[in-house]
Amino acid sequence: MAQHRQRHRKPKGRPLDGWLIIDKPTAIGSTDVVAICKRSFQAQKCGHGGTLDPLATGVLPIAFGAATKTVPYVMDGTKQYRFTLKLGEARDSDDADGNVIETSDVRPTDDQIRAALPAFIGDIMQVPPIYSAIKVAGERAYDLARAGEIVELAPRPARVDRFELIERPDADTAVFFVESGKGVYMRSLARDIARACGAVGHIAALRRMRVGPFLEKDAVPLDKIAVSGDTPPPSPDLLLPVTTALADIPALALTEAEVARLSFGQPIPLVELMGRVPREANPDGGLARAMAGGRLMGLARFEEGLLKPERWLGQGGS
């Protein structure tokens, strides 16, 4: 009987659904931001769409309730960053929070830096920082590194679409703009571009300006959300709709009959959708928003000449 009651116990907090875009300040971790947002909104369920290091600032999407189901699609979206490379010192964490492990007097020219950039654009292999959440034999790499163990991480595929030198305040400092896909480490890019120029360096400042459809202009400062004492909780009106997370995914208009087929797990041959597949859709593994009469029914993937159901929302969200 006790087990029966446990199973049906109502979750604590308000059942909120939607996205809140926080402008994360420096010196706080992403999970700490989630905890503040959950407490401030007294929300039942809350998570984030893509970790930012404590040193980093900028766009941190926070998912409430049903929005947590769309987190993977946000994390797959395009990211934009601006970072400052400090030349002359390599650090164990590849950012300003780490310990100096090597120094160099080499200061590359702007032309030398620009000549090195193309090697880091496109599909590349990248060695993540040792202070990262990647698991090594079941342990987080940063836990092993903090314990003084030597951590060796294998290179992994990464996608960088733009990597540009945008400012050179002085010989010791270079500022870059990056547009990338999922799982690219800015700390590794900073470390590796310095090495490619015969120098050493680390990230001194990092700001994320975009995550998928969420932009810097959408972001709310964290101190506007945090409540203390008798301050009332922030308004749920600050939350964007759950479906905002999927705005970057091309929309595909379907008939009710086609929606029914997909909802039962039946794929649809692409020949039946000729003339309707969006031009920007990737026919080789890309996603589409399955729309019926202007309502979002779910996500479907183009694969092997078929449209296959990926995640069915089923509620016909707007």
N, C-alpha and C positions, 0 to 999 in steps of 0.2 A: 504493500500500500504506500509506504514511504517513497519507494522508487517511482511509483505512479505520480505522486505529487511533485517529485523532483523534476520529472520529465515535462510537466506542464507549467512549471513556475514561470511567471511572466518576467521577461528580461528587464533589467533596471534601465531607467532613462526614457527619453522621448524617442518614438519611432520616426526619425528624420531620414529623408532620402534626397540626395543631391550632391553637388560639388561646391566646395569652397576653395578659392585660390588664394593661398597665403603668400605674402612676400616675406620669406623667411629671413630673419636677422642672422648675423654671425654669432658664433659661440653657443649655438644650441643645436642639438641633433634633431633629425626628422621625427623620430619616435616621440621625443619630448614635445614637439609641436602638435602631434596627433593627440597626446594626452591632454594638452591645454585645450585644444578644440573640443574634444569629447567632454571634458569637464565643464567648459564654458557653455556649451549648447545642451548639456545634460543629455547627450545622445546615447542611444543604445549601442550603435555600431559605427566604428570609424576607422579609417586606414589612410595611407598616403599612396600617391601614384608616382613613385620614383624618388629614391633617397638622395638627399643633398648632404655632403659632409658638413660638420660643424662650422668650418671656416667659410663655407659657401653661403651666398645670399640668393634671393630671387624666388622664382616661381616654384611653389610646392603645392600641387593639387591635393586636397584632402577630400576623401570620399566618405559619404555618410550613407548607411543603410544599403539600399539596392545598388547604389553607385559603386560599391566595392566589387560587384560582379563585372564591372567594365574596366577595372584597373589595368588588366593585362593589355587592353587595346590602347589605353593612354600611354603606357610604358613603351609600346611598340612605335609610337608616333615620333615625329621629327622633334629634335631638341635643338635649342640655340643657346650658346654660351658666349660670354666674354671673359677672358682670363688674362691676368698679368703674370708674365714670366720674369722671375728674378734670376739673373745670370750670376754665376760666380760661386754658387754653393749648391751642391746636391744634398738632399735630406732624405732620411730613411723612409719618411712618409710621402715624399714627393710634394709636400706642401710646407707652408711656413710653420705648421704646428710640430714638425719633426725635428730630429737632431741632425746636425751637420755631419756628413760622412765623407765628403770630398770637396775640395775647392779648386778653382781654376782662374787664371788671369785672362783667359781668352774671352774676347768680346766681339762676336761676329757683327759684320756690317748689315744694314738693311737688305742689301742685294744678296748677301750670303744666306740670310734667313729665308728670303723669298725663293731663292734657288732650291732650298731644301724642302719647301712645303709640298710640292707635287707628289713626293714619295709617300705622303701621309693622307692623300685624298683618294677616295674610292674604297674598294674592298681591301682592307689591310689586315695584318696580323699584329696584335698588340699584347704585350705582357702587362697584366694588371699590377697596380701598386701592391706591395706586400701588406700594407695596412688597408685591406679590403675585406668584404664579407664573403669572399669566395671560400668554399670548403676544401680543405686539404685533409684527406683521410678522416673525414667526419668532423674536423675542427675548423672553426673560422680562422682565416689567415691572420686577421688582426690579433686574435687571441694568442696564436703561436708566436707572432712577432713581438708582442708585448712580454711574452714569457722568455724572450731572449733566444728563441729557436731560429735557425736559419730556414727561411721560407723560400722555396723555389716554385714559381708559378709558370705554367706552360703558356705560350702565346695562344690567344684565342681570336677568332674572326671579329672584325669591327667594321662598321660602315661610316665613313666620313664624307659628307657631300661638299662642304666648304670649309676651308682653313685659310684664313687671311690675316696678314700682319696689318693692323689698322692704326697703330700709334707706336712711337718710339720716344718716350719722354726723356730718356738718357741712355748712355751706353750700357748701364746695368739692367735696364728694364725694357720689356717689349710687351705690347698689348695685342691680343689676338681675338678674332671672331671665329666661332666654330658652329657649323650646322651638322648634326650627326643623327644616326639611328640609335637603336637600343644598345645599351651595355658598353658604350664608349667611355673610357676613363680620361677626363681632362688632365688629371695629374700625370698620367702616362704620356699623353701627347706633349705636355710641357717638358717633361723629363727627356723624351726622345727627340724633340726638335732641337733642344740644346745640345744633346749628344751628336746629332747629325751635323751640327755646325762646329764640332770640335770643342764644345764648351760643356759646362754642367749648369743645371738650374733647377728651379722648383716653382710651384705656383704660389704667388704671394697674395692674390685675390682672385675670386671666382664668382661670377654671377650668372644664374640661369635666367634666360629671358623668354623662353617658350618651352612648353611640353605639349606636343600634339596641338589640339585646338585652343589650349589655354595660353594666353599671352600676358606679358608684363603689365599691360594696362588693366587687366582683369584682377590683379592681385591686391589683396587687402593686408595692411600692416598687422602683424601679430598682436601688437599692443592694443589694437581696436577690438580684438576678440577676447583677450584675457580679461576675466572678471575677478574681483576680489571683494570681500566683505558683503555688503548689501547690494552691490551692483546687480541689476537685472541681467539675465542671460541675453546675448545678442539675438537679433531677430532672424528667424529662419528665412526671411525674405532675402538674406544675403546669399543663400544657396542657389546655384545654377541647376537647371534640370539634369536628371541622370543622363539623358540622351545627348547633352552637350559634349560629353566625352567622345562621342562617335561622329562628330561633325566632319572630321577629316576623311571619313570612309565614304567612298562614292555610293550614291543612292541608286537602287534598282527597282523600278516599278513592276509589281507583280499582280496577277489576277488573284481573286480569292481562291480559285481552284489550285493555282500554283502554290499559294501560301499554305493551303491545306496539305498538299503533297510534302512540302518541306517540313511542316510541323509533325508529320508522321515519320520523318527521317528518310524520305524518298528523294534522291537527287533528281535534278532536272537537266536533260541534255541542253548544252548551250545553243544548239541549232534551233531549239524552240524559243530562244530568247533573242534571236537575230534582230538587230536594229534597236534593241533596248539596252544592251550592255553599255554602261557609261565608258566614254573614251579613255578616261583617266584610270579605269579599273585595270588591274594586272590579271590577265587571264591565266597566268601560271602561278597559282597559289595566293592570289590577292583576295581581299575581303570586299563584301558589298553589304550595304544596309538594305535589308528586304523590306520594301515599303508596299503597303496596300491602302489605296485611297488616302495617301498622305499620312498614314499611321505607320510607325516603326514596329515591325513584327519580330525582328531578330536579325542576326548576322548570318551570312552565308559565304562560303568560300568557293572560288573558281579553281577547279582541280581536274585534270585529266579529261577535259572537254565537258565537264559537268559542273553544275551549281549544287553544292552540298551544304546542308544546314550545319552551322558552326555553333551558334548559341541562340536558342529560341527564347525570346523574352515573353512572347505570347500575350502580353497585356495590352498590346497596341498602344504603346506610349507615343507621346507627341514629340 
